[in-house]
Amino acid sequence: MVKWGKVLIVLLVLGASLYLGAYGVGLKGIIALGLLLSIYFRTKTIEADLQAIKKHLGILEGERPVSNEEIEAELEREMRAEADGKKE
């Protein structure tokens, strides 16, 4: 539904700009500026939400990535711990 709404608005703006002549160019510019500002503010909101999610999950920007060797070592420790627990 949102896609069709956007298409309809674009068609209405084009029709209005053809009808209004020289004023239509200004109308297009104003609408383009409004769309850009809308996208900018929506992006800022999404960025703030992502930062809040990262903070909630404990993901820090300065964290270094975990190497494959560290992951393998941790998995081996867990596997050994499980194997020792089953033997008892």
Secondary structure, DSSP 8 states (H G I E B T S, - for coil): -HHHHHHHHHHHHHHHHHHHTHHHHHHHHHHHHHHHHHHHHHHHHHHHHHHHHHHHHT--TT-----HHHHHHHHHHHHHHHHHHHH-
